[in-house]
Amino acid sequence: MYRLLVAQVFLGCWSVAQPFCPSQCTCVYHGYSDGTGTRSVLCNDPDMSDIPVNVPVDTMKLRVEKTAVRRVPTEAFYYLTELRYLWITYNSITSVDPGSFYNLKVLHELRLDGNMISTFPWESLKEMPSLKTLDLHNNQLTSVAVEAAPYLVNITYLDISSNKLITLPSDLVDIWPPFSGILPSTNPSQNTVLGLQDNPWYCDCRISKLIELSKMANIPVVLMDQFLTCSGPENLAGVPFQRAELDQCLKPSVRTSATKITSPLGSNVLLRCDTTGFPTPTLLWTRTDGSAVDNTVVQESPGEGVRWSILSLHSIVLKDAGDYRCKAKNVAGNAEAYITLSVDGVETETQPTLLNITRRPDADSKLGQPVTAVAGTVIPFSTSLSPALLTTKTAISTQSPLSTKKSLGPGGGVQRSPPAGEKPAKIQQSKGGKSPLNNKTKKKADVRDIEVVEETSDTAVLLWTSEGLSSNTPLTVVYFPYDAKDDKESIDAEVGQGKLLLEYLMPNQLYTVCLVTKSLASGKEQCLDFSTLDNTGDDGQNKFLMIASGIACVVAVPLIVVLLYKILCLYCKGNSSRSNGPDDDLSKETYVKFETVTMKQRTLNGQANDLWARSQTQDSERMLLCSRSSIDSQMTYKSDSSRSEYLC
């Protein structure tokens, strides 16, 4: 009896220890002869509305199919650390949370086909580093974000067919050979399979790479359906990708001013790169290791489909040597070119201490004086000794920070200097024995703080300051268009002026202006780049003002003439009335017309006619003529066929 009780307790505990299977799912354990096994869970209850949360932790394959699930919540599978296959197909899912696939480190296959997903969180793929298969076909995706490219690099099976995609980012196509630049593998199992069919592709420059990919053969990219077709524009609707020709797309082509440049230590170097293509490509400078350059870059697009870029390297050092890559890119493709920079010279960093040169004991005692090295300078040197003479050759280039600006515009520029140290300065000590370098650092005479202000479309004001130079020191100002150095113009001035007006410049043009001080032995010049303003807006405004002024003149001049005429007429009439007097008209003879009131005609001398009376108007009669209501001038006659009349 005791043994039976123990057996029942053991069986109960063993059943409790078994993994629990959700009520709406089916759990199957596949055991192998070696004692290992895998567990798969199938949930296909039509009444299921949520992702199950009590799935056994040792599940390797989970299928949620044909349910009423509408959303995949955050961290829905975080406890399934051994999950390798996740199928959530033919449900009603409309949204997927970015954290839905957290902690699925060994997931190999993710299928979400047959749902209603319009936006997929591509950044969630970083939680699945082992993912190789991603199936999103038969959804409602309208776009694939450019940010998805780095997360899809390791995907070997991508199905985004039967969606609503009209284009793909150019950067996304770049991850697949041959655009990726990775040599294709000879192993067919490492090919990339793409499902792109049944989408309303709009065939323009944005998918020119995809169209080109469909035309290629013997590449490690396999399309599920080779017969992709265009849905737009109208002239390409229904045309297969293999026959589509895009006239408005042109891959970039890159050319450089030089492929190899050798420049002395401490000099300034300009690297130029030009590109053509449609749409107009963008240019990016990088080093061979992919790192971006932090030097000043000037770019300009003088016309549609053309762009140039200049990289400025100031006071180059040894670490600036190497290859510089200029990469042009547009939606139709990309291209790149390289420029190799070599720096000539040996660089030795010195501390702000005295540099003592050791000489032979039998040399002149006066030659034992130390040579002072200024702090912060780079001194490549070579020393040759002879019994009678000690010669030291040095090429000194001072490393000083230069003020640079990232972009050129009105009032801005980049100050640059010509290559320094073209001729090594010779420091020779004679037997007389004084070193040309003193222990005390002398103040350097120079022109500095060059600045261009008050730019217009055809003028600019140049400002500068000087140090260690007299005000009447001759100064030459040389300026020329940036891309036309042969068209130089010069103006003679004096250092003390500090200001100069540059005239007759071309609008919207990049210029270089340099100051050359003739009194300096080195002849070193200081240069500055600036640009003039565009006068297009001023011309338009002037034209508008001219048109408005013309209309105003056409309308106003006739009105002014009419007004002057009226004033003149009134003035003349006033003078005439004042000269004649107000009673001149009344003093003249007055004729009054009388009409008879009776129905019978009255005759005068046997003729029927109106009666006229002529009289000399007197002052007493003026009252009668001027008053219509006078009693003496009113006559009334009434009859059945007549009405009252008042006559004068």
Solvent accessible surface area in square Angstrom, and as a share of the most:
residue,aa,sasa,rsa
1,M,196,0.87
2,Y,167,0.63
3,R,206,0.75
4,L,102,0.51
5,L,105,0.52
6,V,75,0.43
7,A,47,0.36
8,Q,107,0.48
9,V,87,0.50
10,F,134,0.56
11,L,112,0.56
12,G,33,0.32
13,C,82,0.49
14,W,146,0.51
15,S,65,0.42
16,V,126,0.72
17,A,80,0.62
18,Q,77,0.34
19,P,62,0.39
20,F,138,0.58
21,C,41,0.24
22,P,9,0.06
23,S,111,0.72
24,Q,74,0.33
25,C,16,0.10
26,T,79,0.46
27,C,35,0.21
28,V,65,0.37
29,Y,114,0.43
30,H,85,0.38
31,G,53,0.51
32,Y,124,0.47
33,S,129,0.83
34,D,107,0.55
35,G,67,0.64
36,T,78,0.45
37,G,25,0.24
38,T,32,0.19
39,R,33,0.12
40,S,27,0.17
41,V,2,0.01
42,L,51,0.26
43,C,0,0.00
44,N,75,0.38
45,D,40,0.21
46,P,99,0.62
47,D,116,0.60
48,M,6,0.03
49,S,67,0.43
50,D,104,0.54
51,I,8,0.04
52,P,15,0.09
53,V,114,0.65
54,N,68,0.35
55,V,5,0.03
56,P,8,0.05
57,V,98,0.56
58,D,47,0.25
59,T,0,0.00
60,M,49,0.22
61,K,59,0.25
62,L,0,0.00
63,R,75,0.27
64,V,0,0.00
65,E,28,0.13
66,K,144,0.61
67,T,11,0.06
68,A,42,0.33
69,V,0,0.00
70,R,139,0.51
71,R,125,0.45
72,V,0,0.00
73,P,45,0.29
74,T,70,0.41
75,E,75,0.34
76,A,8,0.06
77,F,1,0.00
78,Y,106,0.40
79,Y,50,0.19
80,L,0,0.00
81,T,73,0.43
82,E,90,0.40
83,L,0,0.00
84,R,106,0.39
85,Y,73,0.28
86,L,0,0.00
87,W,58,0.20
88,I,0,0.00
89,T,10,0.06
90,Y,104,0.40
91,N,14,0.07
92,S,30,0.19
93,I,0,0.00
94,T,53,0.31
95,S,50,0.32
96,V,13,0.07
97,D,38,0.20
98,P,70,0.44
99,G,21,0.20
100,S,0,0.00
101,F,0,0.00
102,Y,99,0.38
103,N,41,0.21
104,L,1,0.00
105,K,101,0.43
106,V,54,0.31
107,L,0,0.00
108,H,75,0.33
109,E,21,0.09
110,L,0,0.00
111,R,57,0.21
112,L,0,0.00
113,D,10,0.05
114,G,12,0.12
115,N,8,0.04
116,M,75,0.33
117,I,1,0.00
118,S,54,0.35
119,T,105,0.61
120,F,5,0.02
121,P,14,0.09
122,W,16,0.06
123,E,75,0.34
124,S,2,0.01
125,L,8,0.04
126,K,127,0.54
127,E,37,0.17
128,M,5,0.02
129,P,83,0.52
130,S,46,0.30
131,L,4,0.02
132,K,70,0.30
133,T,15,0.09
134,L,0,0.00
135,D,5,0.02
136,L,1,0.00
137,H,45,0.20
138,N,68,0.35
139,N,11,0.05
140,Q,69,0.31
141,L,1,0.01
142,T,77,0.45
143,S,69,0.45
144,V,7,0.04
145,A,42,0.32
146,V,67,0.38
147,E,111,0.50
148,A,0,0.00
149,A,8,0.07
150,P,90,0.56
151,Y,70,0.27
152,L,2,0.01
153,V,83,0.48
154,N,88,0.45
155,I,9,0.05
156,T,49,0.28
157,Y,61,0.23
158,L,4,0.02
159,D,9,0.05
160,I,1,0.00
161,S,4,0.03
162,S,38,0.25
163,N,11,0.06
164,K,110,0.47
165,L,0,0.00
166,I,78,0.39
167,T,28,0.16
168,L,2,0.01
169,P,29,0.18
170,S,14,0.09
171,D,51,0.26
172,L,0,0.00
173,V,1,0.01
174,D,26,0.13
175,I,32,0.16
176,W,9,0.03
177,P,23,0.14
178,P,64,0.41
179,F,45,0.19
180,S,35,0.23
181,G,66,0.63
182,I,119,0.60
183,L,160,0.80
184,P,80,0.50
185,S,54,0.35
186,T,139,0.81
187,N,66,0.34
188,P,103,0.65
189,S,90,0.58
190,Q,110,0.49
191,N,38,0.20
192,T,18,0.10
193,V,43,0.24
194,L,0,0.00
195,G,0,0.00
196,L,2,0.01
197,Q,32,0.14
198,D,106,0.55
199,N,13,0.07
200,P,54,0.34
201,W,2,0.01
202,Y,85,0.32
203,C,2,0.01
204,D,36,0.19
205,C,17,0.10
206,R,97,0.35
207,I,1,0.00
208,S,15,0.10
209,K,3,0.01
210,L,1,0.00
211,I,6,0.03
212,E,49,0.22
213,L,4,0.02
214,S,7,0.04
215,K,87,0.37
216,M,59,0.26
217,A,81,0.63
218,N,162,0.83
219,I,37,0.19
220,P,18,0.11
221,V,11,0.06
222,V,64,0.37
223,L,12,0.06
224,M,73,0.33
225,D,49,0.25
226,Q,85,0.38
227,F,155,0.65
228,L,4,0.02
229,T,62,0.36
230,C,3,0.02
231,S,65,0.42
232,G,6,0.06
233,P,40,0.25
234,E,166,0.74
235,N,120,0.62
236,L,22,0.11
237,A,57,0.44
238,G,56,0.54
239,V,39,0.22
240,P,37,0.23
241,F,0,0.00
242,Q,66,0.29
243,R,187,0.68
244,A,1,0.01
245,E,122,0.55
246,L,38,0.19
247,D,128,0.67
248,Q,121,0.54
249,C,27,0.16
250,L,105,0.52
251,K,97,0.41
252,P,10,0.06
253,S,65,0.42
254,V,29,0.17
255,R,169,0.62
256,T,31,0.18
257,S,77,0.50
258,A,36,0.28
259,T,92,0.54
260,K,162,0.69
261,I,38,0.19
262,T,99,0.58
263,S,10,0.06
264,P,45,0.29
265,L,16,0.08
266,G,14,0.14
267,S,0,0.00
268,N,25,0.13
269,V,9,0.05
270,L,55,0.27
271,L,0,0.00
272,R,66,0.24
273,C,0,0.00
274,D,23,0.12
275,T,1,0.01
276,T,59,0.34
277,G,2,0.02
278,F,68,0.28
279,P,47,0.30
280,T,29,0.17
281,P,0,0.00
282,T,83,0.48
283,L,10,0.05
284,L,106,0.53
285,W,6,0.02
286,T,10,0.06
287,R,55,0.20
288,T,83,0.48
289,D,115,0.59
290,G,45,0.43
291,S,53,0.34
292,A,79,0.61
293,V,28,0.16
294,D,123,0.64
295,N,48,0.25
296,T,7,0.04
297,V,41,0.24
298,V,17,0.09
299,Q,74,0.33
300,E,75,0.34
301,S,47,0.31
302,P,88,0.55
303,G,36,0.34
304,E,130,0.58
305,G,9,0.09
306,V,58,0.33
307,R,53,0.19
308,W,26,0.09
309,S,0,0.00
310,I,6,0.03
311,L,0,0.00
312,S,7,0.05
313,L,1,0.01
314,H,33,0.15
315,S,33,0.21
316,I,0,0.00
317,V,26,0.15
318,L,72,0.36
319,K,163,0.69
320,D,27,0.14
321,A,39,0.30
322,G,26,0.25
323,D,50,0.26
324,Y,3,0.01
325,R,57,0.21
326,C,0,0.00
327,K,64,0.27
328,A,0,0.00
329,K,61,0.26
330,N,14,0.07
331,V,46,0.26
332,A,4,0.03
333,G,4,0.04
334,N,59,0.30
335,A,29,0.22
336,E,78,0.35
337,A,20,0.16
338,Y,96,0.36
339,I,0,0.00
340,T,45,0.26
341,L,2,0.01
342,S,49,0.31
343,V,22,0.13
344,D,92,0.48
345,G,35,0.34
346,V,104,0.60
347,E,50,0.22
348,T,56,0.32
349,E,116,0.52
350,T,35,0.20
351,Q,127,0.56
352,P,96,0.60
353,T,91,0.53
354,L,102,0.51
355,L,67,0.33
356,N,104,0.53
357,I,41,0.21
358,T,122,0.71
359,R,35,0.13
360,R,92,0.34
361,P,142,0.89
362,D,108,0.56
363,A,29,0.23
364,D,60,0.31
365,S,102,0.66
366,K,113,0.48
367,L,11,0.06
368,G,54,0.52
369,Q,82,0.36
370,P,54,0.34
371,V,18,0.10
372,T,22,0.13
373,A,10,0.08
374,V,74,0.43
375,A,52,0.40
376,G,48,0.46
377,T,8,0.05
378,V,1,0.01
379,I,14,0.07
380,P,22,0.14
381,F,110,0.46
382,S,71,0.46
383,T,63,0.36
384,S,69,0.44
385,L,99,0.49
386,S,50,0.32
387,P,116,0.73
388,A,64,0.50
389,L,63,0.31
390,L,9,0.04
391,T,27,0.16
392,T,15,0.09
393,K,96,0.41
394,T,11,0.06
395,A,29,0.23
396,I,71,0.36
397,S,13,0.09
398,T,89,0.52
399,Q,74,0.33
400,S,60,0.39
401,P,136,0.85
402,L,61,0.30
403,S,92,0.59
404,T,63,0.37
405,K,103,0.43
406,K,145,0.61
407,S,84,0.54
408,L,39,0.19
409,G,21,0.20
410,P,85,0.53
411,G,33,0.32
412,G,13,0.12
413,G,8,0.08
414,V,4,0.02
415,Q,33,0.15
416,R,33,0.12
417,S,19,0.13
418,P,42,0.26
419,P,54,0.34
420,A,36,0.28
421,G,37,0.36
422,E,121,0.54
423,K,177,0.75
424,P,80,0.50
425,A,59,0.46
426,K,151,0.64
427,I,20,0.10
428,Q,101,0.45
429,Q,11,0.05
430,S,67,0.43
431,K,130,0.55
432,G,57,0.55
433,G,5,0.05
434,K,178,0.75
435,S,18,0.11
436,P,81,0.51
437,L,62,0.31
438,N,81,0.41
439,N,108,0.56
440,K,170,0.72
441,T,104,0.60
442,K,154,0.65
443,K,154,0.65
444,K,123,0.52
445,A,30,0.23
446,D,16,0.08
447,V,3,0.01
448,R,97,0.35
449,D,94,0.49
450,I,13,0.06
451,E,88,0.40
452,V,4,0.02
453,V,38,0.22
454,E,121,0.54
455,E,19,0.08
456,T,59,0.34
457,S,22,0.14
458,D,67,0.35
459,T,33,0.19
460,A,0,0.00
461,V,12,0.07
462,L,0,0.00
463,L,55,0.28
464,W,9,0.03
465,T,68,0.40
466,S,47,0.30
467,E,51,0.23
468,G,60,0.57
469,L,36,0.18
470,S,67,0.43
471,S,77,0.50
472,N,102,0.53
473,T,10,0.06
474,P,71,0.45
475,L,1,0.01
476,T,17,0.10
477,V,0,0.00
478,V,27,0.15
479,Y,14,0.05
480,F,11,0.04
481,P,13,0.08
482,Y,17,0.07
483,D,99,0.51
484,A,32,0.25
485,K,101,0.43
486,D,141,0.73
487,D,88,0.46
488,K,118,0.50
489,E,101,0.45
490,S,75,0.48
491,I,54,0.28
492,D,112,0.58
493,A,10,0.08
494,E,81,0.36
495,V,3,0.02
496,G,45,0.44
497,Q,94,0.42
498,G,20,0.19
499,K,113,0.48
500,L,27,0.13
501,L,87,0.43
502,L,0,0.00
503,E,73,0.33
504,Y,198,0.75
505,L,10,0.05
506,M,98,0.44
507,P,56,0.35
508,N,101,0.52
509,Q,41,0.18
510,L,16,0.08
511,Y,8,0.03
512,T,0,0.00
513,V,0,0.00
514,C,7,0.04
515,L,2,0.01
516,V,35,0.20
517,T,3,0.02
518,K,124,0.53
519,S,68,0.44
520,L,37,0.18
521,A,117,0.91
522,S,92,0.59
523,G,37,0.36
524,K,65,0.27
525,E,52,0.23
526,Q,14,0.06
527,C,3,0.02
528,L,13,0.06
529,D,7,0.04
530,F,0,0.00
531,S,19,0.12
532,T,5,0.03
533,L,69,0.34
534,D,78,0.40
535,N,44,0.22
536,T,92,0.54
537,G,55,0.53
538,D,79,0.41
539,D,63,0.32
540,G,40,0.38
541,Q,110,0.49
542,N,78,0.40
543,K,131,0.55
544,F,138,0.57
545,L,96,0.48
546,M,139,0.62
547,I,111,0.56
548,A,44,0.34
549,S,62,0.40
550,G,35,0.33
551,I,108,0.55
552,A,55,0.43
553,C,76,0.45
554,V,112,0.64
555,V,89,0.51
556,A,41,0.32
557,V,85,0.49
558,P,71,0.45
559,L,117,0.58
560,I,95,0.48
561,V,88,0.51
562,V,84,0.48
563,L,109,0.54
564,L,109,0.54
565,Y,133,0.51
566,K,114,0.48
567,I,94,0.48
568,L,106,0.53
569,C,52,0.31
570,L,127,0.63
571,Y,139,0.53
572,C,71,0.43
573,K,151,0.64
574,G,21,0.21
575,N,57,0.29
576,S,58,0.37
577,S,68,0.44
578,R,170,0.62
579,S,92,0.59
580,N,88,0.45
581,G,28,0.27
582,P,131,0.82
583,D,77,0.40
584,D,59,0.31
585,D,109,0.57
586,L,66,0.33
587,S,62,0.40
588,K,125,0.53
589,E,84,0.38
590,T,38,0.22
591,Y,127,0.48
592,V,30,0.17
593,K,97,0.41
594,F,93,0.39
595,E,97,0.43
596,T,57,0.33
597,V,35,0.20
598,T,62,0.36
599,M,129,0.58
600,K,163,0.69
601,Q,148,0.66
602,R,141,0.51
603,T,84,0.49
604,L,108,0.54
605,N,143,0.73
606,G,71,0.68
607,Q,126,0.56
608,A,62,0.48
609,N,105,0.54
610,D,64,0.33
611,L,47,0.23
612,W,149,0.52
613,A,49,0.38
614,R,160,0.59
615,S,59,0.38
616,Q,97,0.43
617,T,10,0.06
618,Q,95,0.42
619,D,97,0.50
620,S,94,0.61
621,E,66,0.29
622,R,57,0.21
623,M,143,0.64
624,L,67,0.33
625,L,63,0.31
626,C,93,0.55
627,S,40,0.26
628,R,226,0.82
629,S,83,0.53
630,S,26,0.17
631,I,151,0.77
632,D,127,0.66
633,S,15,0.09
634,Q,65,0.29
635,M,117,0.52
636,T,82,0.48
637,Y,89,0.34
638,K,155,0.66
639,S,43,0.28
640,D,157,0.82
641,S,98,0.63
642,S,46,0.29
643,R,181,0.66
644,S,46,0.30
645,E,76,0.34
646,Y,153,0.58
647,L,56,0.28
648,C,69,0.41
